[in-house]
Amino acid sequence: MNLPLNTSANTSDPVAQARYNMIEQQIRPWNVLDADVLELLSVVRREDFVPAAYRSLAFADIEVPLLGNDAEEAVRQGHSMLQPRVEARILQDLRVQPTDRVLEIGAGSGYMAALLAHRAERVVSLEINPTLASMARENLRNAGIQNAEVRQGDGARDAVPDGPFDVIVLSGSVAQVPKNLLSLLRDGGRLGAIVGSDPVMRFTVIQRKGDRFETTSPWDTIAPRLVNFPEPSSFSF
C-alpha cells in the first residue's frame, strides 16, 4: 500500500506534534530508517488503539497498559502494547511484503495488526484474552482495516488452520522459539520473536530455507511474556 509522506511536524496540532516527536526522537534513532515504515507510523493513528484512560501515554516510550486500573499489573501480565520503537523495529526487520500472509501471536489492542495489515495481503492475529480480542476487533474495524482478522485463541496451544504463513510475529517475549510455529512457515518465511529471560532478551529472526532454518538476533530488548509458552526448567540442589 502506497502511503503519503506525512512525517513533518505540525505545531498547531499537539497530537500530530507528539506523533512526530515519537518518530523522530524515539524510533528513527533506534535504527528504524525504512522510509515506508516511518510513513506508516505517521498514518496509522496509534492513539486510536490506546484505551481512553491511557491515551496521554500513546506516544510515550513505554509499554502502554491496556486493561484494568493497575498499570504495573497490566504490564506484568502482558496486557500492554510494546514500546513504539520496538514495534517499528520488528516491522522493519521482518520486511513484510504486499503478497505476504501474516500470523501474529498476541493482538493486544490491534495496533501491530493494523501496521502489518497495511503492508501485507492478510493478517490473522490470535489473542488469548477475550476482552483484548474484542478491543482489537473494534479498533481495527474503526480504523477501516478489512484484511486483518482477530481470533480469540492460545497461540501456544491452539491449531492455526490458515498456514503456511510468510511472516509470523510474536508481540511479546518467549523463553525459546516455539517449534510448533516454525512448522507454519512457508519456504522463505520469517518468524520474529523476542527470546530470552529478563534481563537478557534478544529480538530473533528465523528464516525458513527449505528444510533449514537460519537464525539472526540483531538487537536487545525486554518485553512482557506471552502466556502458556514453555519456560526453562529450574533445578535446585
N, CA, C and O of each residue as an XYZ file, in Angstrom:
948
protein
N       0.840     -1.183      0.000
C       0.000      0.000      0.000
C       0.881      1.240      0.000
O       1.745      1.387      0.865
N       0.671      2.134     -0.960
C       1.443      3.365     -1.010
C       0.806      4.409     -0.111
O      -0.393      4.673     -0.204
N       1.608      4.998      0.753
C       1.107      5.957      1.725
C       1.746      7.313      1.494
O       2.905      7.387      1.088
N       1.000      8.399      1.750
C       1.577      9.722      1.576
C       2.601     10.013      2.666
O       2.427      9.627      3.821
N       3.672     10.701      2.276
C       4.674     11.100      3.255
C       4.083     12.153      4.164
O       3.621     13.195      3.699
N       4.095     11.881      5.483
C       3.435     12.773      6.423
C       4.158     12.759      7.757
O       3.541     12.587      8.809
N       5.472     12.942      7.707
C       6.250     12.869      8.939
C       6.751     14.229      9.394
O       7.583     14.303     10.298
N       6.266     15.300      8.794
C       6.689     16.630      9.220
C       5.919     17.061     10.453
O       4.793     16.616     10.674
N       6.525     17.933     11.262
C       5.884     18.399     12.482
C       4.737     19.342     12.164
O       4.776     20.070     11.172
N       3.715     19.323     13.014
C       2.591     20.243     12.893
C       2.378     20.855     14.268
O       1.678     20.293     15.111
N       2.986     22.006     14.482
C       2.983     22.582     15.818
C       1.609     23.082     16.237
O       1.389     23.338     17.421
N       0.669     23.229     15.291
C      -0.674     23.684     15.646
C      -1.544     22.541     16.167
O      -2.613     22.783     16.726
N      -1.101     21.317     15.991
C      -1.845     20.128     16.411
C      -0.978     19.362     17.407
O       0.008     18.748     16.998
N      -1.310     19.376     18.705
C      -0.448     18.723     19.696
C      -0.329     17.219     19.485
O       0.716     16.642     19.785
N      -1.376     16.572     18.977
C      -1.286     15.129     18.718
C      -0.320     14.856     17.571
O       0.509     13.950     17.655
N      -0.427     15.638     16.502
C       0.499     15.476     15.376
C       1.932     15.752     15.809
O       2.864     15.082     15.362
N       2.103     16.740     16.677
C       3.446     17.045     17.172
C       3.997     15.889     18.011
O       5.169     15.533     17.891
N       3.142     15.305     18.864
C       3.571     14.178     19.690
C       3.927     12.973     18.824
O       4.882     12.254     19.120
N       3.167     12.752     17.760
C       3.463     11.641     16.851
C       4.807     11.883     16.143
O       5.623     10.972     16.007
N       5.014     13.110     15.702
C       6.268     13.477     15.052
C       7.444     13.271     16.009
O       8.476     12.725     15.619
N       7.287     13.703     17.245
C       8.349     13.537     18.230
C       8.650     12.060     18.474
O       9.811     11.673     18.604
N       7.597     11.232     18.536
C       7.786      9.794     18.715
C       8.653      9.232     17.589
O       9.596      8.481     17.839
N       8.328      9.598     16.354
C       9.061      9.074     15.201
C      10.501      9.579     15.186
O      11.434      8.805     14.974
N      10.675     10.876     15.410
C      11.996     11.478     15.247
C      12.904     11.279     16.453
O      14.121     11.191     16.294
N      12.338     11.205     17.656
C      13.167     11.150     18.862
C      13.301      9.743     19.448
O      14.276      9.456     20.143
N      12.333      8.864     19.176
C      12.398      7.502     19.706
C      12.747      6.480     18.625
O      13.640      5.650     18.797
N      12.025      6.562     17.511
C      12.046      5.476     16.536
C      13.208      5.600     15.558
O      13.958      4.641     15.373
N      13.370      6.738     14.941
C      14.461      6.896     13.980
C      15.842      6.681     14.636
O      16.694      6.023     14.038
N      16.085      7.216     15.844
C      17.390      6.966     16.474
C      17.641      5.504     16.827
O      18.773      5.123     17.123
N      16.590      4.681     16.798
C      16.750      3.266     17.120
C      16.962      2.444     15.852
O      16.583      1.276     15.770
N      17.581      3.093     14.869
C      17.939      2.456     13.597
C      16.738      1.988     12.792
O      16.840      1.029     12.026
N      15.610      2.649     12.955
C      14.471      2.413     12.069
C      14.547      3.493     11.000
O      14.131      4.630     11.226
N      15.082      3.133      9.828
C      15.360      4.096      8.772
C      14.586      3.798      7.493
O      14.706      4.536      6.514
N      13.800      2.734      7.487
C      12.980      2.383      6.330
C      11.915      3.458      6.140
O      11.056      3.643      7.003
N      11.969      4.168      5.015
C      11.057      5.292      4.783
C       9.596      4.847      4.798
O       8.733      5.576      5.288
N       9.312      3.655      4.266
C       7.928      3.176      4.240
C       7.401      2.921      5.649
O       6.242      3.213      5.942
N       8.252      2.378      6.521
C       7.841      2.144      7.905
C       7.585      3.470      8.607
O       6.595      3.607      9.325
N       8.455      4.439      8.413
C       8.286      5.747      9.057
C       7.020      6.435      8.571
O       6.311      7.053      9.365
N       6.724      6.338      7.281
C       5.482      6.897      6.750
C       4.270      6.220      7.379
O       3.298      6.877      7.751
N       4.343      4.894      7.490
C       3.229      4.136      8.044
C       2.931      4.546      9.474
O       1.768      4.640      9.865
N       3.968      4.790     10.256
C       3.776      5.203     11.648
C       3.112      6.568     11.743
O       2.470      6.875     12.748
N       3.256      7.379     10.722
C       2.606      8.686     10.727
C       1.159      8.603     10.274
O       0.382      9.528     10.510
N       0.786      7.499      9.624
C      -0.562      7.355      9.065
C      -1.487      6.570     10.000
O      -2.636      6.963     10.206
N      -0.996      5.469     10.562
C      -1.816      4.650     11.462
C      -1.857      5.336     12.823
O      -0.818      5.504     13.462
N      -3.024      5.725     13.263
C      -3.188      6.561     14.451
C      -3.066      5.716     15.713
O      -4.029      5.089     16.155
N      -1.865      5.712     16.285
C      -1.606      4.879     17.465
C      -2.547      5.225     18.614
O      -2.960      4.343     19.368
N      -2.886      6.498     18.749
C      -3.753      6.929     19.845
C      -5.134      6.284     19.781
O      -5.808      6.174     20.805
N      -5.563      5.859     18.599
C      -6.871      5.216     18.465
C      -6.862      3.770     18.956
O      -7.917      3.147     19.069
N      -5.686      3.239     19.245
C      -5.557      1.858     19.718
C      -5.190      1.805     21.200
O      -4.842      0.746     21.723
N      -5.270      2.946     21.866
C      -4.943      3.050     23.285
C      -6.224      3.333     24.067
O      -6.999      4.197     23.654
N      -6.481      2.635     25.188
C      -7.677      2.925     25.994
C      -7.707      4.396     26.419
O      -6.666      5.020     26.622
N      -8.915      4.931     26.546
C      -9.076      6.353     26.861
C      -8.306      6.756     28.116
O      -7.756      7.855     28.180
N      -8.265      5.873     29.114
C      -7.606      6.201     30.381
C      -6.106      6.419     30.208
O      -5.479      7.097     31.023
N      -5.529      5.849     29.151
C      -4.081      5.938     28.956
C      -3.716      6.663     27.664
O      -2.578      6.570     27.205
N      -4.668      7.383     27.074
C      -4.412      7.997     25.771
C      -3.278      9.016     25.818
O      -2.583      9.222     24.824
N      -3.094      9.646     26.960
C      -1.999     10.625     27.069
C      -0.631      9.958     26.946
O       0.372     10.637     26.724
N      -0.584      8.633     27.090
C       0.673      7.887     27.001
C       0.878      7.249     25.626
O       1.826      6.487     25.435
N       0.001      7.552     24.670
C       0.017      6.843     23.390
C       1.364      6.899     22.690
O       1.757      5.934     22.035
N       2.080      8.012     22.817
C       3.333      8.177     22.088
C       4.558      8.102     23.000
O       5.673      8.402     22.573
N       4.350      7.704     24.247
C       5.455      7.623     25.202
C       6.302      6.375     24.948
O       5.824      5.392     24.383
N       7.547      6.430     25.367
C       8.486      5.324     25.183
C       8.326      4.307     26.320
O       9.264      4.027     27.067
N       7.114      3.770     26.425
C       6.788      2.813     27.480
C       5.855      1.749     26.908
O       5.354      1.881     25.792
N       5.632      0.695     27.688
C       4.617     -0.305     27.357
C       3.287      0.190     27.912
O       3.091      0.194     29.127
N       2.388      0.601     27.058
C       1.134      1.229     27.483
C       0.162      0.155     27.972
O      -0.111     -0.796     27.239
N      -0.370      0.282     29.200
C      -1.339     -0.693     29.719
C      -2.620     -0.688     28.891
O      -3.007      0.333     28.322
N      -3.265     -1.844     28.839
C      -4.497     -1.964     28.063
C      -5.706     -2.360     28.893
O      -6.840     -2.134     28.470
N      -5.492     -2.944     30.058
C      -6.616     -3.420     30.877
C      -6.457     -2.976     32.327
O      -5.342     -2.864     32.837
N      -7.594     -2.723     32.985
C      -7.603     -2.520     34.430
C      -7.106     -1.161     34.857
O      -6.719     -0.329     34.036
N      -7.125     -0.952     36.173
C      -6.712      0.313     36.764
C      -5.288      0.282     37.314
O      -4.737      1.321     37.677
N      -4.696     -0.905     37.375
C      -3.347     -1.058     37.894
C      -2.400     -1.206     36.716
O      -2.289     -2.283     36.132
N      -1.717     -0.119     36.367
C      -0.886     -0.115     35.169
C       0.258     -1.119     35.279
O       0.542     -1.836     34.320
N       0.909     -1.179     36.422
C       2.040     -2.087     36.583
C       1.609     -3.542     36.454
O       2.309     -4.353     35.847
N       0.452     -3.869     37.029
C      -0.037     -5.245     36.940
C      -0.415     -5.596     35.503
O      -0.174     -6.715     35.050
N      -1.006     -4.646     34.789
C      -1.366     -4.895     33.395
C      -0.129     -5.215     32.561
O      -0.144     -6.142     31.751
N       0.933     -4.451     32.758
C       2.167     -4.700     32.014
C       2.775     -6.033     32.435
O       3.258     -6.787     31.590
N       2.758     -6.331     33.737
C       3.335     -7.592     34.224
C       2.644     -8.792     33.597
O       3.291     -9.797     33.301
N       1.330     -8.696     33.390
C       0.574     -9.803     32.810
C       0.602     -9.806     31.285
O       0.007    -10.672     30.643
N       1.293     -8.836     30.721
C       1.367     -8.772     29.264
C       0.183     -8.106     28.615
O       0.034     -8.171     27.395
N      -0.670     -7.462     29.402
C      -1.832     -6.754     28.864
C      -1.414     -5.317     28.527
O      -1.876     -4.355     29.140
N      -0.536     -5.204     27.545
C       0.042     -3.901     27.224
C       0.524     -3.900     25.787
O       0.669     -4.951     25.162
N       0.772     -2.690     25.269
C       1.371     -2.522     23.957
C       2.885     -2.495     24.107
O       3.405     -1.991     25.102
N       3.582     -3.031     23.131
C       5.028     -2.907     23.126
C       5.422     -1.447     22.922
O       4.624     -0.649     22.430
N       6.643     -1.099     23.296
C       7.126      0.256     23.065
C       7.096      0.572     21.572
O       7.347     -0.315     20.757
N       6.794      1.815     21.197
C       6.706      2.163     19.778
C       7.961      1.816     18.989
O       7.869      1.330     17.862
N       9.137      2.062     19.573
C      10.379      1.781     18.851
C      10.570      0.282     18.613
O      11.145     -0.123     17.603
N      10.080     -0.545     19.560
C      10.187     -1.994     19.391
C       9.263     -2.461     18.272
O       9.663     -3.259     17.424
N       8.033     -1.967     18.270
C       7.090     -2.332     17.203
C       7.641     -1.936     15.840
O       7.567     -2.708     14.884
N       8.196     -0.724     15.757
C       8.699     -0.235     14.482
C       9.889     -1.053     13.996
O       9.994     -1.367     12.811
N      10.776     -1.393     14.910
C      11.971     -2.163     14.516
C      11.584     -3.578     14.072
O      12.152     -4.109     13.118
N      10.623     -4.181     14.763
C      10.127     -5.501     14.345
C       9.567     -5.421     12.928
O       9.879     -6.254     12.077
N       8.739     -4.410     12.687
C       8.113     -4.256     11.369
C       9.172     -4.082     10.290
O       9.062     -4.667      9.213
N      10.192     -3.288     10.569
C      11.256     -3.068      9.595
C      12.034     -4.346      9.323
O      12.287     -4.683      8.167
N      12.417     -5.062     10.381
C      13.318     -6.195     10.223
C      12.669     -7.404      9.564
O      13.361     -8.235      8.976
N      11.338     -7.510      9.659
C      10.656     -8.657      9.052
C      10.319     -8.443      7.576
O       9.885     -9.378      6.904
N      10.509     -7.235      7.069
C      10.391     -6.941      5.633
C       9.097     -7.506      5.043
O       9.123     -8.271      4.080
N       7.986     -7.124      5.626
C       6.676     -7.623      5.185
C       6.371     -7.103      3.780
O       6.533     -5.916      3.497
N       5.929     -8.005      2.907
C       5.652     -7.684      1.512
C       4.144     -7.698      1.223
O       3.380     -8.323      1.958
N       3.711     -7.006      0.148
C       2.268     -6.900     -0.140
C       1.571     -8.224     -0.394
O       0.350     -8.306     -0.263
N       2.313     -9.263     -0.754
C       1.697    -10.572     -1.016
C       1.771    -11.501      0.194
O       1.339    -12.650      0.107
N       2.305    -11.032      1.315
C       2.540    -11.897      2.469
C       1.265    -12.177      3.255
O       0.400    -11.316      3.412
N       1.179    -13.410      3.742
C       0.170    -13.796      4.730
C       0.867    -13.844      6.080
O       1.909    -14.481      6.232
N       0.282    -13.165      7.056
C       0.960    -12.941      8.332
C       0.144    -13.516      9.484
O      -1.079    -13.381      9.522
N       0.834    -14.157     10.421
C       0.234    -14.601     11.676
C       0.870    -13.806     12.806
O       2.095    -13.743     12.911
N       0.038    -13.195     13.657
C       0.530    -12.524     14.850
C       0.032    -13.268     16.083
O      -1.127    -13.680     16.136
N       0.892    -13.440     17.058
C       0.512    -14.007     18.341
C       0.526    -12.879     19.369
O       1.573    -12.297     19.653
N      -0.643    -12.578     19.922
C      -0.759    -11.507     20.898
C      -1.259    -10.219     20.272
O      -0.482     -9.291     20.049
N      -2.565    -10.158     19.986
C      -3.121     -8.989     19.282
C      -3.092     -7.726     20.127
O      -2.930     -6.625     19.600
N      -3.249     -7.883     21.443
C      -3.336     -6.688     22.284
C      -4.483     -5.802     21.856
O      -5.625     -6.256     21.787
N      -4.199     -4.548     21.567
C      -5.244     -3.605     21.148
C      -5.451     -3.598     19.642
O      -6.340     -2.904     19.148
N      -4.649     -4.354     18.904
C      -4.788     -4.418     17.454
C      -3.860     -3.507     16.683
O      -3.897     -3.491     15.453
N      -3.015     -2.734     17.389
C      -2.175     -1.758     16.695
C      -1.148     -2.419     15.782
O      -1.003     -2.015     14.629
N      -0.433     -3.427     16.277
C       0.552     -4.098     15.436
C      -0.125     -4.780     14.251
O       0.413     -4.778     13.144
N      -1.294     -5.358     14.477
C      -2.042     -5.971     13.374
C      -2.388     -4.923     12.322
O      -2.365     -5.207     11.125
N      -2.710     -3.711     12.773
C      -3.026     -2.631     11.833
C      -1.811     -2.268     10.995
O      -1.920     -2.094      9.782
N      -0.644     -2.152     11.641
C       0.579     -1.853     10.899
C       0.880     -2.965      9.888
O       1.200     -2.692      8.731
N       0.774     -4.210     10.334
C       1.044     -5.339      9.449
C       0.064     -5.374      8.285
O       0.451     -5.676      7.156
N      -1.199     -5.069      8.551
C      -2.232     -5.136      7.513
C      -1.988     -4.133      6.399
O      -2.336     -4.389      5.246
N      -1.396     -2.997      6.731
C      -1.085     -2.009      5.701
C       0.006     -2.491      4.756
O       0.125     -1.996      3.636
N       0.799     -3.454      5.205
C       1.918     -3.921      4.385
C       1.667     -5.291      3.762
O       2.269     -5.622      2.741
N       0.782     -6.095      4.364
C       0.604     -7.485      3.946
C      -0.699     -7.668      3.174
O      -1.531     -6.766      3.080
N      -0.841     -8.875      2.626
C      -2.105     -9.229      1.965
C      -3.181     -9.552      2.994
O      -4.324     -9.112      2.869
N      -2.804    -10.330      4.019
C      -3.777    -10.742      5.036
C      -3.060    -10.992      6.350
O      -1.929    -11.479      6.374
N      -3.735    -10.652      7.447
C      -3.188    -10.848      8.789
C      -4.199    -11.618      9.625
O      -5.376    -11.262      9.667
N      -3.739    -12.674     10.290
C      -4.525    -13.379     11.305
C      -3.821    -13.142     12.637
O      -2.639    -13.453     12.781
N      -4.545    -12.594     13.606
C      -3.944    -12.273     14.897
C      -4.681    -13.019     15.994
O      -5.903    -12.918     16.107
N      -3.936    -13.774     16.808
C      -4.520    -14.528     17.907
C      -4.335    -13.762     19.214
O      -3.262    -13.222     19.483
N      -5.386    -13.723     20.015
C      -5.330    -13.067     21.321
C      -6.037    -13.955     22.337
O      -7.208    -14.292     22.159
N      -5.331    -14.337     23.403
C      -5.883    -15.276     24.373
C      -6.904    -14.621     25.297
O      -7.809    -15.292     25.793
N      -6.767    -13.323     25.534
C      -7.672    -12.633     26.452
C      -8.915    -12.157     25.704
O      -8.784    -11.392     24.748
N     -10.116    -12.580     26.102
C     -11.322    -12.232     25.344
C     -11.608    -10.737     25.308
O     -12.104    -10.228     24.303
N     -11.303    -10.027     26.393
C     -11.542     -8.583     26.406
C     -10.642     -7.876     25.412
O     -11.085     -6.982     24.691
N      -9.365     -8.280     25.373
C      -8.442     -7.682     24.415
C      -8.802     -8.061     22.986
O      -8.694     -7.231     22.084
N      -9.227     -9.295     22.767
C      -9.623     -9.705     21.422
C     -10.765     -8.836     20.909
O     -10.760     -8.409     19.754
N     -11.749     -8.578     21.778
C     -12.866     -7.722     21.398
C     -12.398     -6.290     21.140
O     -12.846     -5.647     20.191
N     -11.499     -5.797     21.984
C     -10.958     -4.447     21.806
C     -10.242     -4.326     20.464
O     -10.440     -3.357     19.730
N      -9.406     -5.318     20.150
C      -8.645     -5.266     18.907
C      -9.561     -5.290     17.694
O      -9.342     -4.545     16.739
N     -10.588     -6.139     17.719
C     -11.526     -6.189     16.594
C     -12.196     -4.830     16.388
O     -12.296     -4.344     15.262
N     -12.651     -4.227     17.476
C     -13.328     -2.933     17.367
C     -12.376     -1.857     16.848
O     -12.755     -1.050     16.000
N     -11.145     -1.843     17.353
C     -10.187     -0.832     16.911
C      -9.857     -0.976     15.429
O      -9.759      0.022     14.715
N      -9.686     -2.194     14.972
C      -9.393     -2.424     13.556
C     -10.587     -2.042     12.688
O     -10.427     -1.459     11.616
N     -11.772     -2.375     13.158
C     -12.982     -2.001     12.412
C     -13.108     -0.479     12.323
O     -13.405      0.061     11.257
N     -12.886      0.203     13.432
C     -12.979      1.667     13.434
C     -11.912      2.306     12.542
O     -12.115      3.393     12.001
N     -10.779      1.625     12.396
C      -9.705      2.139     11.543
C      -9.926      1.808     10.070
O      -9.140      2.215      9.214
N     -10.992      1.074      9.774
C     -11.304      0.737      8.394
C     -10.416     -0.334      7.798
O     -10.283     -0.422      6.577
N      -9.809     -1.147      8.640
C      -8.899     -2.194      8.164
C      -9.678     -3.490      7.977
O     -10.269     -4.009      8.924
N      -9.675     -4.003      6.760
C     -10.506     -5.154      6.419
C      -9.721     -6.433      6.162
O     -10.312     -7.504      6.027
N      -8.405     -6.335      6.093
C      -7.608     -7.538      5.778
C      -6.885     -8.086      7.001
O      -5.899     -8.811      6.866
N      -7.372     -7.743      8.203
C      -6.830     -8.307      9.447
C      -7.968     -8.895     10.256
O      -8.987     -8.242     10.478
N      -7.792    -10.130     10.696
C      -8.806    -10.841     11.482
C      -8.231    -11.186     12.850
O      -7.142    -11.753     12.945
N      -8.964    -10.844     13.909
C      -8.545    -11.171     15.269
C      -9.382    -12.340     15.765
O     -10.611    -12.311     15.699
N      -8.708    -13.364     16.259
C      -9.402    -14.519     16.806
C      -8.991    -14.701     18.263
O      -7.825    -14.516     18.612
N      -9.932    -15.056     19.096
C      -9.576    -15.415     20.457
C      -8.982    -16.819     20.418
O      -9.630    -17.757     19.953
N      -7.782    -16.962     20.894
C      -7.128    -18.259     20.865
C      -5.783    -18.200     21.550
O      -5.247    -17.123     21.809
N      -5.248    -19.361     21.837
C      -3.972    -19.527     22.529
C      -2.909    -19.872     21.491
O      -2.879    -20.988     20.972
N      -2.050    -18.925     21.195
C      -1.030    -19.160     20.185
C      -0.024    -20.221     20.564
O       0.678    -20.748     19.701
N       0.059    -20.546     21.853
C       0.995    -21.569     22.299
C       0.434    -22.976     22.128
O       1.190    -23.946     22.068
N      -0.893    -23.086     22.049
C      -1.501    -24.421     22.102
C      -2.508    -24.703     20.996
O      -2.633    -25.848     20.562
N      -3.222    -23.696     20.533
C      -4.289    -23.920     19.565
C      -3.731    -24.103     18.159
O      -2.735    -23.483     17.786
N      -4.384    -24.958     17.392
C      -4.005    -25.144     15.994
C      -4.447    -23.927     15.187
O      -5.491    -23.330     15.450
N      -3.636    -23.581     14.211
C      -3.962    -22.467     13.315
C      -4.109    -23.046     11.911
O      -3.113    -23.442     11.307
N      -5.336    -23.104     11.377
C      -5.562    -23.818     10.122
C      -5.227    -23.035      8.869
O      -5.371    -23.566      7.768
N      -4.781    -21.782      8.995
C      -4.636    -20.920      7.820
C      -3.257    -20.978      7.186
O      -3.043    -20.350      6.149
N      -2.320    -21.705      7.767
C      -0.957    -21.709      7.263
C      -0.832    -22.404      5.916
O      -1.803    -22.981      5.427
N       0.353    -22.358      5.311
C       1.557    -21.728      5.857
C       1.532    -20.210      5.747
O       0.746    -19.638      4.991
N       2.418    -19.563      6.523
C       2.492    -18.111      6.550
C       3.866    -17.654      6.051
O       4.867    -18.360      6.175
N       3.871    -16.454      5.488
C       5.125    -15.850      5.063
C       5.840    -15.170      6.226
O       7.070    -15.118      6.261
N       5.070    -14.654      7.172
C       5.618    -13.955      8.331
C       4.834    -14.363      9.571
O       3.605    -14.426      9.540
N       5.541    -14.640     10.660
C       4.923    -14.869     11.965
C       5.563    -13.902     12.949
O       6.787    -13.821     13.048
N       4.722    -13.166     13.679
C       5.189    -12.152     14.618
C       4.689    -12.510     16.010
O       3.494    -12.743     16.195
N       5.578    -12.555     16.982
C       5.180    -12.734     18.374
C       5.261    -11.374     19.053
O       6.352    -10.833     19.233
N       4.119    -10.823     19.430
C       4.077     -9.493     20.051
C       4.194     -9.621     21.567
O       3.273     -9.288     22.313
N       5.328    -10.103     21.987
C       5.646    -10.362     23.381
C       6.850    -11.277     23.405
O       7.348    -11.672     22.351
N       7.325    -11.619     24.591
C       8.541    -12.427     24.672
C       8.234    -13.882     25.015
O       7.189    -14.205     25.580
N       9.181    -14.750     24.654
C       9.128    -16.178     24.977
C      10.520    -16.607     25.419
O      11.515    -15.971     25.073
N      10.580    -17.692     26.188
C      11.873    -18.187     26.661
C      12.671    -18.836     25.545
O      13.901    -18.784     25.535
N      11.962    -19.449     24.602
C      12.620    -20.103     23.478
C      11.692    -20.057     22.276
O      10.481    -19.894     22.429
N      12.241    -20.196     21.104
C      11.437    -20.118     19.888
C      10.501    -21.331     19.811
O      10.962    -22.468     19.913
N       9.198    -21.103     19.634
C       8.237    -22.218     19.599
C       8.352    -23.023     18.296
O       8.112    -22.490     17.213
N       8.716    -24.289     18.404
C       8.891    -25.120     17.211
C       7.582    -25.355     16.474
O       7.571    -25.531     15.256
N       6.456    -25.358     17.229
C       5.180    -25.580     16.557
C       4.850    -24.440     15.604
O       4.155    -24.650     14.609
N       5.337    -23.240     15.893
C       5.094    -22.114     14.997
C       6.048    -22.137     13.804
O       5.672    -21.725     12.707
N       7.268    -22.609     14.006
C       8.202    -22.714     12.884
C       7.643    -23.620     11.793
O       7.898    -23.400     10.609
N       6.883    -24.635     12.189
C       6.316    -25.558     11.204
C       5.267    -24.891     10.327
O       4.892    -25.438      9.290
N       4.784    -23.706     10.733
C       3.773    -22.986      9.957
C       4.385    -22.033      8.938
O       3.657    -21.383      8.188
N       5.727    -21.940      8.902
C       6.381    -21.026      7.965
C       6.464    -21.620      6.569
O       6.818    -22.785      6.387
N       6.135    -20.804      5.604
C       6.362    -21.149      4.207
C       7.867    -21.078      3.901
O       8.604    -20.381      4.599
N       8.318    -21.779      2.884
C       9.714    -21.669      2.476
C      10.018    -20.203      2.162
O       9.322    -19.575      1.365
N      11.047    -19.675      2.786
C      11.373    -18.264      2.648
C      10.721    -17.394      3.697
O      11.014    -16.201      3.783
N       9.837    -17.974      4.502
C       9.119    -17.208      5.519
C       9.996    -16.855      6.698
O      11.024    -17.487      6.941
N       9.566    -15.813      7.443
C      10.327    -15.313      8.594
C       9.462    -15.314      9.838
O       8.293    -14.933      9.795
N      10.040    -15.743     10.939
C       9.416    -15.625     12.250
C      10.231    -14.663     13.083
O      11.456    -14.769     13.143
N       9.547    -13.709     13.738
C      10.217    -12.761     14.613
C       9.689    -12.874     16.021
O       8.478    -12.834     16.237
N      10.593    -13.015     16.994
C      10.198    -13.161     18.391
C      11.260    -12.565     19.289
O      12.445    -12.579     18.956
N      10.835    -12.038     20.434
C      11.757    -11.571     21.468
C      12.006    -12.762     22.394
O      11.091    -13.246     23.060
N      13.254    -13.224     22.424
C      13.573    -14.516     23.042
C      14.572    -14.328     24.182
O      15.545    -13.583     24.062
N      14.306    -15.024     25.291
C      15.220    -14.999     26.421
C      14.483    -14.772     27.715
O      13.258    -14.879     27.768
N      15.222    -14.460     28.759
C      14.649    -14.206     30.072
C      15.240    -12.924     30.638
O      16.415    -12.622     30.431
N      14.417    -12.183     31.347
C      14.849    -10.927     31.952
C      16.075    -11.193     32.837
O      16.020    -12.094     33.674
N      17.156    -10.459     32.690
C      17.308     -9.195     31.969
C      17.939     -9.319     30.587
O      18.342     -8.306     30.016
N      18.039    -10.528     30.029
C      18.703    -10.701     28.732
C      17.713    -11.297     27.733
O      17.386    -12.482     27.800
N      17.248    -10.475     26.822
C      16.392    -10.928     25.733
C      16.905    -10.317     24.439
O      17.460     -9.218     24.429
N      16.708    -11.058     23.332
C      17.118    -10.553     22.022
C      15.999    -10.771     21.026
O      15.325    -11.801     21.035
N      15.814     -9.771     20.158
C      14.887     -9.993     19.055
C      15.540    -10.967     18.089
O      16.670    -10.754     17.650
N      14.832    -12.024     17.763
C      15.370    -13.115     16.963
C      14.530    -13.306     15.713
O      13.304    -13.392     15.786
N      15.190    -13.373     14.574
C      14.518    -13.634     13.297
C      14.980    -14.995     12.785
O      16.178    -15.257     12.673
N      14.022    -15.847     12.478
C      14.330    -17.169     11.927
C      13.695    -17.260     10.547
O      12.488    -17.074     10.394
N      14.516    -17.546      9.552
C      14.018    -17.674      8.184
C      14.112    -19.123      7.735
O      15.134    -19.787      7.911
N      13.008    -19.598      7.145
C      12.998    -20.969      6.635
C      13.574    -21.002      5.232
O      13.168    -20.232      4.362
N      14.525    -21.903      5.021
C      15.101    -22.122      3.708
C      15.082    -23.616      3.424
O      16.028    -24.338      3.736
N      13.993    -24.059      2.829
C      13.801    -25.493      2.620
C      13.640    -26.189      3.954
O      12.743    -25.861      4.730
N      14.516    -27.158      4.221
C      14.467    -27.875      5.495
C      15.343    -27.231      6.563
O      15.426    -27.740      7.681
N      16.004    -26.110      6.231
C      16.897    -25.449      7.173
C      16.239    -24.172      7.715
O      15.351    -23.587      7.095
N      16.705    -23.777      8.873
C      16.247    -22.534      9.477
C      17.479    -21.702      9.841
O      18.349    -22.160     10.582
N      17.544    -20.489      9.320
C      18.657    -19.592      9.606
C      18.227    -18.560     10.640
O      17.156    -17.964     10.523
N      19.059    -18.353     11.646
C      18.707    -17.506     12.789
C      19.649    -16.317     12.892
O      20.867    -16.462     12.784
N      19.069    -15.134     13.104
C      19.843    -13.945     13.453
C      19.189    -13.304     14.673
O      17.977    -13.405     14.863
N      19.996    -12.651     15.489
C      19.494    -11.970     16.682
C      20.085    -10.565     16.705
O      21.087    -10.331     17.381
N      19.477     -9.625     15.976
C      20.153     -8.354     15.705
C      20.150     -7.326     16.827
O      20.982     -6.419     16.804
N      19.250     -7.423     17.815
C      19.227     -6.374     18.841
C      18.588     -6.869     20.131
O      17.828     -7.837     20.154
N      18.933     -6.159     21.208
C      18.447     -6.489     22.546
C      17.227     -5.659     22.902
O      17.098     -4.512     22.473
N      16.340     -6.241     23.684
C      15.216     -5.501     24.248
C      14.630     -6.347     25.370
O      15.082     -7.466     25.612
N      13.631     -5.815     26.047
C      12.898     -6.545     27.082
C      11.413     -6.375     26.788
O      10.970     -5.284     26.431
N      10.645     -7.446     26.937
C       9.203     -7.365     26.687
C       8.472     -8.317     27.612
O       9.038     -9.326     28.032
N       7.210     -8.012     27.941
C       6.403     -8.916     28.765
C       6.213    -10.273     28.088
O       6.268    -10.396     26.864
N       5.989    -11.284     28.925
C       5.819    -12.647     28.442
C       4.474    -12.843     27.742
O       3.458    -12.272     28.138
N       4.496    -13.666     26.693
C       3.283    -14.269     26.168
C       2.973    -15.501     27.020
O       3.877    -16.265     27.357
N       1.713    -15.694     27.366
C       1.371    -16.761     28.308
C       1.340    -18.123     27.622
O       1.087    -18.238     26.422
N       1.606    -19.152     28.430
C       1.481    -20.572     28.096
C       2.602    -21.125     27.224
O       2.611    -22.320     26.927
N       3.546    -20.286     26.808
C       4.704    -20.833     26.108
C       5.668    -21.424     27.134
O       5.739    -20.926     28.258
N       6.417    -22.480     26.775
C       7.255    -23.174     27.752
C       8.330    -22.266     28.372
O       8.916    -21.415     27.703
N       8.562    -22.476     29.656
C       9.642    -21.819     30.352
C      10.725    -22.858     30.664
O      10.414    -24.032     30.865
N      11.977    -22.438     30.704
C      13.039    -23.414     31.032
C      12.877    -23.931     32.451
O      12.487    -23.196     33.359
N      13.184    -25.202     32.622
C      13.084    -25.796     33.957
C      14.211    -25.265     34.839
O      15.326    -25.042     34.367
N      13.915    -25.068     36.109
C      14.934    -24.655     37.060
C      15.147    -25.790     38.065
O      14.194    -26.381     38.572
N      16.416    -26.076     38.337
C      16.744    -27.153     39.252
C      17.483    -26.592     40.453
O      18.298    -25.680     40.315
N      17.208    -27.125     41.610
C      17.962    -26.725     42.810
C      18.561    -27.967     43.446
O      17.952    -29.037     43.447
N      19.737    -27.816     43.976
C      20.435    -28.966     44.583
C      20.693    -28.698     46.053
O      21.268    -29.540     46.743
